[in-house]
């Protein structure tokens, strides 16, 4: 039974929920019958579910909140994953912009016009990332996740 999973879309969050049916199996019950019986206990009333093999779930968990169910298949919704990834890039960019604000103010205090100009240029390059860093060409989640703007520190994972 360990290879079967119950999948459904949570109506309150739109996230895909994966349930491992670990309840005791009735004598003579098939894998699918067992999973469907457990689904009757755990899936909210009126919500459709599917029973899938664990191996059919996406192996890449980087965009777990962007999974979508289509019939008995679960895949990464690439449009949603691109949006999530750009939001992650923006978050990292905003942190770097805040750091450069301090650098810029120190340059102003020191009346260092060269440092002010170079910091302003760096800040503008960061502001331009959402318009210039194209994620549209990625058709799989692993390649999308690997795409990151040069010079922008990637947040620590964990």
Z-matrix of the N, CA and C atoms (Angstrom, degrees):
N
C 1 1.454
C 2 1.516 1 110.63
N 3 1.305 2 118.44 1 -18.80
C 4 1.463 3 120.84 2 -173.51
C 5 1.521 4 112.75 3 -60.41
N 6 1.332 5 117.71 4 -16.29
C 7 1.464 6 118.14 5 -177.09
C 8 1.529 7 113.13 6 -91.89
N 9 1.315 8 119.77 7 -5.60
C 10 1.469 9 123.02 8 -179.99
C 11 1.525 10 110.50 9 -96.53
N 12 1.335 11 115.96 10 141.88
C 13 1.453 12 121.96 11 176.10
C 14 1.527 13 109.43 12 -135.34
N 15 1.312 14 116.18 13 147.51
C 16 1.462 15 122.84 14 174.61
C 17 1.526 16 105.63 15 -97.17
N 18 1.320 17 117.38 16 129.42
C 19 1.463 18 120.44 17 179.12
C 20 1.519 19 109.23 18 -125.38
N 21 1.327 20 115.38 19 139.80
C 22 1.459 21 120.97 20 174.55
C 23 1.523 22 108.59 21 -156.24
N 24 1.307 23 116.88 22 162.61
C 25 1.457 24 121.82 23 178.16
C 26 1.519 25 108.72 24 -96.49
N 27 1.331 26 115.89 25 122.49
C 28 1.464 27 121.53 26 178.42
C 29 1.522 28 108.37 27 -67.29
N 30 1.329 29 118.21 28 118.57
C 31 1.466 30 120.23 29 -176.48
C 32 1.524 31 113.81 30 -64.90
N 33 1.321 32 118.54 31 -22.50
C 34 1.470 33 119.83 32 -177.77
C 35 1.526 34 112.89 33 -86.20
N 36 1.338 35 117.94 34 -24.65
C 37 1.465 36 120.68 35 -177.58
C 38 1.520 37 113.57 36 -118.91
N 39 1.335 38 116.99 37 -15.67
C 40 1.469 39 123.41 38 -174.04
C 41 1.522 40 112.90 39 66.91
N 42 1.331 41 118.19 40 11.25
C 43 1.454 42 121.68 41 175.83
C 44 1.523 43 110.19 42 -85.76
N 45 1.323 44 115.12 43 149.99
C 46 1.456 45 120.67 44 175.37
C 47 1.521 46 108.59 45 -77.91
N 48 1.327 47 115.66 46 129.46
C 49 1.465 48 122.25 47 178.44
C 50 1.516 49 107.65 48 -103.91
N 51 1.321 50 116.52 49 133.62
C 52 1.461 51 123.07 50 178.36
C 53 1.524 52 107.19 51 -115.03
N 54 1.324 53 116.33 52 125.10
C 55 1.465 54 120.93 53 -179.81
C 56 1.521 55 108.63 54 -120.17
N 57 1.323 56 115.57 55 128.76
C 58 1.456 57 121.79 56 173.97
C 59 1.525 58 106.82 57 -91.73
N 60 1.337 59 117.81 58 111.39
C 61 1.473 60 119.93 59 -175.67
C 62 1.525 61 111.48 60 -74.06
N 63 1.318 62 116.09 61 95.68
C 64 1.467 63 120.09 62 -175.43
C 65 1.527 64 113.77 63 -102.49
N 66 1.327 65 117.42 64 3.23
C 67 1.472 66 119.56 65 178.55
C 68 1.529 67 109.82 66 -63.40
N 69 1.313 68 115.39 67 156.51
C 70 1.467 69 120.49 68 -179.94
C 71 1.524 70 110.59 69 -59.17
N 72 1.310 71 114.86 70 137.44
C 73 1.459 72 121.18 71 179.90
C 74 1.527 73 109.65 72 -84.45
N 75 1.322 74 115.27 73 139.02
C 76 1.458 75 120.14 74 175.38
C 77 1.522 76 108.94 75 -77.12
N 78 1.304 77 115.88 76 151.03
C 79 1.464 78 120.46 77 -179.03
C 80 1.528 79 110.30 78 -58.70
N 81 1.337 80 115.51 79 129.46
C 82 1.460 81 121.39 80 177.88
C 83 1.523 82 114.66 81 79.16
N 84 1.300 83 118.36 82 3.30
C 85 1.465 84 122.02 83 -177.07
C 86 1.534 85 110.20 84 -79.33
N 87 1.337 86 116.42 85 131.13
C 88 1.466 87 120.28 86 178.17
C 89 1.525 88 109.82 87 -73.76
N 90 1.326 89 116.39 88 165.46
C 91 1.465 90 120.97 89 177.96
C 92 1.525 91 111.02 90 -56.44
N 93 1.330 92 116.66 91 -48.23
C 94 1.466 93 120.27 92 -178.06
C 95 1.526 94 111.52 93 -66.52
N 96 1.349 95 117.47 94 -42.01
C 97 1.471 96 120.04 95 178.57
C 98 1.529 97 110.66 96 -62.31
N 99 1.333 98 116.16 97 -41.64
C 100 1.457 99 120.32 98 178.61
C 101 1.529 100 110.40 99 -62.26
N 102 1.326 101 117.71 100 -47.19
C 103 1.466 102 121.36 101 -179.90
C 104 1.525 103 110.93 102 -62.18
N 105 1.314 104 117.47 103 -41.02
C 106 1.469 105 119.73 104 179.35
C 107 1.531 106 111.83 105 -68.42
N 108 1.329 107 117.35 106 -34.78
C 109 1.465 108 119.81 107 176.58
C 110 1.524 109 110.21 108 -65.43
N 111 1.326 110 116.53 109 -43.06
C 112 1.466 111 120.24 110 177.44
C 113 1.531 112 109.73 111 -65.19
N 114 1.318 113 116.95 112 -38.73
C 115 1.471 114 120.43 113 178.96
C 116 1.519 115 110.77 114 -58.98
N 117 1.323 116 116.62 115 -38.46
C 118 1.471 117 119.72 116 177.72
C 119 1.527 118 111.61 117 -59.68
N 120 1.330 119 116.70 118 -25.96
C 121 1.460 120 121.10 119 -179.52
C 122 1.531 121 113.21 120 -87.04
N 123 1.342 122 117.27 121 -30.66
C 124 1.468 123 119.60 122 -170.50
C 125 1.527 124 115.08 123 -111.06
N 126 1.326 125 117.44 124 -25.27
C 127 1.466 126 119.97 125 -178.40
C 128 1.526 127 108.56 126 -81.82
N 129 1.343 128 117.55 127 131.32
C 130 1.478 129 119.51 128 179.71
C 131 1.528 130 111.76 129 -56.60
N 132 1.325 131 115.93 130 146.78
C 133 1.463 132 121.45 131 179.00
C 134 1.522 133 110.49 132 -54.76
N 135 1.328 134 115.15 133 137.09
C 136 1.452 135 121.10 134 176.43
C 137 1.523 136 115.15 135 80.78
N 138 1.337 137 118.07 136 0.23
C 139 1.471 138 121.68 137 -179.86
C 140 1.523 139 108.56 138 -100.80
N 141 1.317 140 115.96 139 126.53
C 142 1.465 141 121.11 140 179.33
C 143 1.528 142 109.68 141 -70.76
N 144 1.322 143 115.70 142 148.79
C 145 1.455 144 120.77 143 177.16
C 146 1.521 145 109.04 144 -139.35
N 147 1.317 146 114.82 145 164.53
C 148 1.457 147 122.40 146 173.87
C 149 1.514 148 108.60 147 -131.68
N 150 1.323 149 115.55 148 155.97
C 151 1.452 150 121.59 149 172.79
C 152 1.524 151 105.98 150 -110.31
N 153 1.339 152 115.97 151 123.07
C 154 1.458 153 120.77 152 -176.27
C 155 1.520 154 109.58 153 -128.68
N 156 1.312 155 115.94 154 161.41
C 157 1.449 156 121.24 155 172.80
C 158 1.524 157 108.58 156 -77.95
N 159 1.320 158 116.72 157 140.16
C 160 1.458 159 121.43 158 -179.06
C 161 1.529 160 110.80 159 -54.80
N 162 1.314 161 117.59 160 -38.86
C 163 1.458 162 121.86 161 -177.44
C 164 1.529 163 112.60 162 -64.03
N 165 1.330 164 117.29 163 -18.99
C 166 1.465 165 119.81 164 -179.17
C 167 1.529 166 112.87 165 -83.90
N 168 1.338 167 117.24 166 -8.02
C 169 1.464 168 120.38 167 177.81
C 170 1.522 169 109.48 168 -74.92
N 171 1.321 170 118.50 169 148.57
C 172 1.471 171 119.70 170 178.34
C 173 1.526 172 111.10 171 -57.46
N 174 1.314 173 116.08 172 134.12
C 175 1.466 174 120.70 173 179.75
C 176 1.524 175 111.03 174 -75.81
N 177 1.318 176 117.19 175 -30.88
C 178 1.457 177 122.58 176 -178.94
C 179 1.528 178 108.88 177 -80.90
N 180 1.325 179 116.60 178 117.56
C 181 1.468 180 120.99 179 -176.99
C 182 1.534 181 112.87 180 -99.60
N 183 1.345 182 117.98 181 5.92
C 184 1.463 183 120.61 182 -177.68
C 185 1.520 184 112.98 183 -61.79
N 186 1.315 185 116.94 184 -31.44
C 187 1.461 186 120.40 185 -179.33
C 188 1.530 187 110.07 186 -117.62
N 189 1.319 188 116.01 187 43.88
C 190 1.464 189 122.83 188 -176.18
C 191 1.527 190 112.35 189 -55.08
N 192 1.344 191 117.56 190 -37.29
C 193 1.465 192 119.94 191 -179.89
C 194 1.520 193 113.12 192 -76.66
N 195 1.311 194 116.88 193 -1.03
C 196 1.465 195 121.41 194 178.44
C 197 1.529 196 112.16 195 -111.01
N 198 1.310 197 116.80 196 18.56
C 199 1.453 198 119.94 197 175.90
C 200 1.521 199 109.75 198 -74.10
N 201 1.334 200 115.46 199 152.10
C 202 1.457 201 121.62 200 177.83
C 203 1.532 202 108.52 201 -137.95
N 204 1.319 203 115.54 202 149.16
C 205 1.462 204 121.75 203 178.56
C 206 1.516 205 108.32 204 -104.07
N 207 1.319 206 115.05 205 132.19
C 208 1.462 207 121.61 206 173.53
C 209 1.521 208 106.74 207 -132.79
N 210 1.322 209 116.25 208 102.78
C 211 1.468 210 119.87 209 -176.17
C 212 1.509 211 110.07 210 65.10
N 213 1.312 212 116.13 211 -121.07
C 214 1.467 213 120.63 212 178.99
C 215 1.526 214 111.19 213 -104.57
N 216 1.330 215 116.03 214 26.16
C 217 1.456 216 121.25 215 -178.58
C 218 1.524 217 110.07 216 -123.52
N 219 1.318 218 115.96 217 140.13
C 220 1.462 219 122.37 218 174.73
C 221 1.520 220 106.79 219 -117.64
N 222 1.334 221 115.75 220 130.14
C 223 1.460 222 120.04 221 -179.91
C 224 1.523 223 109.11 222 -143.84
N 225 1.329 224 115.65 223 170.41
C 226 1.456 225 120.84 224 177.01
C 227 1.528 226 107.69 225 -83.06
N 228 1.326 227 116.43 226 126.67
C 229 1.464 228 122.08 227 172.46
C 230 1.522 229 105.57 228 -75.95
N 231 1.338 230 116.92 229 101.30
C 232 1.455 231 120.78 230 -171.97
C 233 1.524 232 112.77 231 -64.42
N 234 1.324 233 118.84 232 -33.40
C 235 1.465 234 120.19 233 177.68
C 236 1.532 235 109.83 234 -63.41
N 237 1.312 236 116.62 235 -44.48
C 238 1.462 237 120.43 236 177.91
C 239 1.527 238 110.63 237 -66.48
N 240 1.331 239 118.07 238 -39.20
C 241 1.463 240 121.63 239 179.72
C 242 1.533 241 110.65 240 -64.24
N 243 1.333 242 116.69 241 -39.07
C 244 1.477 243 119.14 242 177.08
C 245 1.525 244 110.61 243 -61.74
N 246 1.331 245 116.55 244 -41.95
C 247 1.467 246 120.63 245 178.17
C 248 1.525 247 110.30 246 -63.49
N 249 1.317 248 117.82 247 -46.07
C 250 1.464 249 122.12 248 178.27
C 251 1.525 250 110.38 249 -58.82
N 252 1.326 251 116.38 250 -45.58
C 253 1.466 252 120.40 251 -176.94
C 254 1.531 253 110.53 252 -65.18
N 255 1.336 254 117.21 253 -42.95
C 256 1.467 255 118.85 254 178.66
C 257 1.529 256 110.44 255 -64.68
N 258 1.325 257 117.57 256 -36.14
C 259 1.471 258 119.88 257 175.72
C 260 1.530 259 111.18 258 -63.45
N 261 1.339 260 117.21 259 -37.59
C 262 1.465 261 120.74 260 176.66
C 263 1.529 262 110.80 261 -66.28
N 264 1.322 263 115.88 262 -39.66
C 265 1.465 264 120.34 263 176.87
C 266 1.527 265 109.73 264 -63.79
N 267 1.329 266 116.79 265 -43.97
C 268 1.473 267 120.08 266 178.54
C 269 1.532 268 111.75 267 -60.04
N 270 1.325 269 116.43 268 -40.27
C 271 1.463 270 120.09 269 179.00
C 272 1.527 271 110.60 270 -61.45
N 273 1.327 272 117.02 271 -45.91
C 274 1.471 273 120.98 272 178.18
C 275 1.527 274 110.22 273 -65.31
N 276 1.322 275 116.60 274 -40.36
C 277 1.461 276 121.36 275 178.85
C 278 1.525 277 110.71 276 -62.46
N 279 1.324 278 117.19 277 -43.99
C 280 1.463 279 120.57 278 -179.20
C 281 1.522 280 111.82 279 -62.14
N 282 1.321 281 116.49 280 -37.21
C 283 1.464 282 120.06 281 177.12
C 284 1.524 283 109.86 282 -63.79
N 285 1.318 284 115.99 283 -43.50
C 286 1.467 285 119.97 284 179.17
C 287 1.529 286 110.60 285 -65.85
N 288 1.335 287 117.77 286 -37.71
C 289 1.469 288 120.69 287 176.93
C 290 1.535 289 110.67 288 -61.58
N 291 1.314 290 117.33 289 -41.58
C 292 1.471 291 120.81 290 177.81
C 293 1.525 292 111.18 291 -61.23
N 294 1.332 293 116.23 292 -40.38
C 295 1.464 294 119.85 293 178.15
C 296 1.528 295 110.32 294 -63.86
N 297 1.330 296 116.08 295 -40.33
C 298 1.463 297 119.59 296 -179.65
C 299 1.529 298 112.54 297 -71.64
N 300 1.330 299 116.52 298 -24.46
C 301 1.469 300 118.91 299 173.96
C 302 1.526 301 110.20 300 -59.82
N 303 1.313 302 117.37 301 -41.73
C 304 1.462 303 122.03 302 178.80
C 305 1.530 304 109.58 303 -65.17
N 306 1.327 305 116.15 304 -44.95
C 307 1.469 306 120.16 305 178.39
C 308 1.526 307 110.87 306 -59.19
N 309 1.321 308 115.76 307 -43.08
C 310 1.461 309 120.24 308 -179.23
C 311 1.534 310 110.97 309 -64.17
N 312 1.321 311 116.88 310 -45.11
C 313 1.465 312 120.29 311 -179.12
C 314 1.532 313 111.48 312 -64.31
N 315 1.315 314 116.98 313 -36.09
C 316 1.472 315 119.88 314 176.40
C 317 1.526 316 109.73 315 -65.47
N 318 1.329 317 116.50 316 -37.46
C 319 1.469 318 119.58 317 178.01
C 320 1.527 319 110.64 318 -67.36
N 321 1.332 320 116.96 319 -36.80
C 322 1.469 321 120.82 320 176.87
C 323 1.524 322 109.27 321 -64.38
N 324 1.321 323 117.66 322 -46.87
C 325 1.467 324 121.87 323 -179.80
C 326 1.524 325 111.80 324 -60.58
N 327 1.332 326 115.61 325 -34.54
C 328 1.470 327 120.16 326 -179.18
C 329 1.526 328 111.53 327 -88.36
N 330 1.336 329 117.43 328 -0.43
C 331 1.469 330 122.34 329 -177.47
C 332 1.531 331 111.08 330 55.72
N 333 1.347 332 115.05 331 37.86
C 334 1.466 333 120.99 332 179.99
C 335 1.528 334 109.01 333 -96.85
N 336 1.318 335 116.85 334 93.53
C 337 1.463 336 120.90 335 -174.99
C 338 1.527 337 112.47 336 -67.77
N 339 1.328 338 118.12 337 -30.59
C 340 1.467 339 120.34 338 177.92
C 341 1.535 340 110.63 339 -66.42
N 342 1.328 341 115.95 340 -43.87
C 343 1.466 342 119.97 341 178.39
C 344 1.524 343 110.40 342 -66.26
N 345 1.326 344 117.26 343 -37.51
C 346 1.467 345 120.85 344 177.19
C 347 1.524 346 110.10 345 -61.33
N 348 1.325 347 116.55 346 -46.60
C 349 1.465 348 121.11 347 -177.69
C 350 1.526 349 111.44 348 -65.37
N 351 1.335 350 116.81 349 -44.48
C 352 1.477 351 118.35 350 -178.84
C 353 1.528 352 110.83 351 -67.72
N 354 1.325 353 117.48 352 -36.71
C 355 1.467 354 120.59 353 177.84
C 356 1.530 355 110.35 354 -67.22
N 357 1.321 356 116.87 355 -41.53
C 358 1.467 357 120.54 356 177.99
C 359 1.526 358 110.85 357 -61.97
N 360 1.317 359 117.32 358 -39.19
C 361 1.466 360 121.19 359 177.74
C 362 1.526 361 110.63 360 -64.99
N 363 1.335 362 116.30 361 -43.30
C 364 1.471 363 120.26 362 179.22
C 365 1.526 364 110.69 363 -63.75
N 366 1.324 365 116.51 364 -41.01
C 367 1.462 366 120.16 365 179.58
C 368 1.529 367 110.99 366 -64.71
N 369 1.330 368 117.23 367 -40.47
C 370 1.465 369 120.04 368 178.94
C 371 1.527 370 110.83 369 -64.34
N 372 1.317 371 116.93 370 -39.89
C 373 1.473 372 120.15 371 177.65
C 374 1.532 373 110.42 372 -60.47
N 375 1.325 374 116.55 373 -39.91
C 376 1.471 375 120.28 374 177.79
C 377 1.528 376 110.95 375 -66.09
N 378 1.340 377 116.08 376 -41.56
C 379 1.473 378 119.33 377 179.29
C 380 1.524 379 111.62 378 -63.73
N 381 1.330 380 116.68 379 -28.66
C 382 1.465 381 121.32 380 -177.56
C 383 1.528 382 113.70 381 -79.69
N 384 1.318 383 118.20 382 -12.33
C 385 1.469 384 120.80 383 -174.76
C 386 1.527 385 113.09 384 -53.31
N 387 1.334 386 121.00 385 -49.15
C 388 1.470 387 118.38 386 -178.03
C 389 1.546 388 113.32 387 -59.67
N 390 1.312 389 117.08 388 -28.67
C 391 1.467 390 120.06 389 -179.66
C 392 1.529 391 112.37 390 -87.05
N 393 1.325 392 117.12 391 -23.63
C 394 1.464 393 119.48 392 -173.53
C 395 1.524 394 114.41 393 -109.35
N 396 1.319 395 118.35 394 -18.92
C 397 1.468 396 120.95 395 -178.25
C 398 1.523 397 108.19 396 -93.83
N 399 1.309 398 116.40 397 101.91
C 400 1.466 399 122.82 398 -171.84
C 401 1.532 400 111.25 399 -87.44
N 402 1.319 401 115.58 400 120.74
C 403 1.470 402 121.34 401 177.18
C 404 1.524 403 112.32 402 -103.52
N 405 1.310 404 117.76 403 0.75
C 406 1.470 405 120.76 404 -172.20
C 407 1.521 406 113.97 405 -68.46
N 408 1.317 407 118.69 406 -22.10
C 409 1.457 408 120.36 407 -175.77
C 410 1.513 409 115.26 408 -83.88
N 411 1.307 410 117.82 409 -0.72
C 412 1.465 411 120.07 410 -176.82
C 413 1.522 412 110.48 411 -91.25
N 414 1.343 413 115.19 412 127.04
C 415 1.461 414 119.29 413 -177.69
C 416 1.527 415 113.16 414 -113.70
N 417 1.340 416 116.79 415 5.47
C 418 1.463 417 118.64 416 172.77
C 419 1.522 418 108.80 417 -140.97
N 420 1.303 419 115.90 418 151.79
C 421 1.457 420 121.25 419 -170.55
C 422 1.530 421 113.01 420 -68.89
N 423 1.312 422 118.44 421 -32.44
C 424 1.464 423 120.15 422 -179.63
C 425 1.528 424 110.72 423 -65.72
N 426 1.329 425 116.99 424 -45.08
C 427 1.463 426 120.13 425 178.31
C 428 1.526 427 110.87 426 -66.50
N 429 1.326 428 116.92 427 -39.33
C 430 1.455 429 120.47 428 178.03
C 431 1.526 430 109.91 429 -61.19
N 432 1.312 431 117.27 430 -47.10
C 433 1.466 432 120.81 431 -179.00
C 434 1.527 433 111.17 432 -61.32
N 435 1.327 434 117.22 433 -35.94
C 436 1.473 435 121.09 434 -179.40
C 437 1.525 436 112.11 435 -70.13
N 438 1.324 437 117.85 436 -23.12
C 439 1.461 438 121.33 437 -178.68
C 440 1.529 439 109.98 438 -72.67
N 441 1.317 440 115.90 439 123.46
C 442 1.462 441 120.70 440 -179.55
C 443 1.524 442 107.79 441 -152.11
N 444 1.312 443 117.86 442 138.93
C 445 1.467 444 119.83 443 -178.05
C 446 1.539 445 112.45 444 -61.26
N 447 1.316 446 115.91 445 136.35
C 448 1.466 447 121.16 446 175.73
C 449 1.526 448 109.49 447 -60.34
N 450 1.301 449 115.73 448 139.70
C 451 1.461 450 121.04 449 175.95
C 452 1.518 451 114.38 450 82.23
N 453 1.301 452 118.19 451 -7.17
C 454 1.471 453 120.68 452 178.18
C 455 1.525 454 108.00 453 -101.04
N 456 1.326 455 117.33 454 116.20
C 457 1.469 456 118.64 455 -178.66
C 458 1.526 457 111.26 456 -62.18
N 459 1.308 458 114.51 457 134.10
C 460 1.458 459 119.72 458 176.50
C 461 1.526 460 107.99 459 -83.18
N 462 1.341 461 117.49 460 134.99
C 463 1.470 462 118.83 461 179.26
C 464 1.525 463 111.81 462 -60.10
N 465 1.321 464 115.58 463 150.62
C 466 1.459 465 119.96 464 176.36
C 467 1.513 466 109.03 465 -63.48
N 468 1.311 467 115.74 466 140.38
C 469 1.452 468 120.26 467 179.59
C 470 1.510 469 109.33 468 -87.79
N 471 1.338 470 113.19 469 154.74
C 472 1.444 471 115.66 470 177.28
C 473 1.418 472 112.89 471 147.90
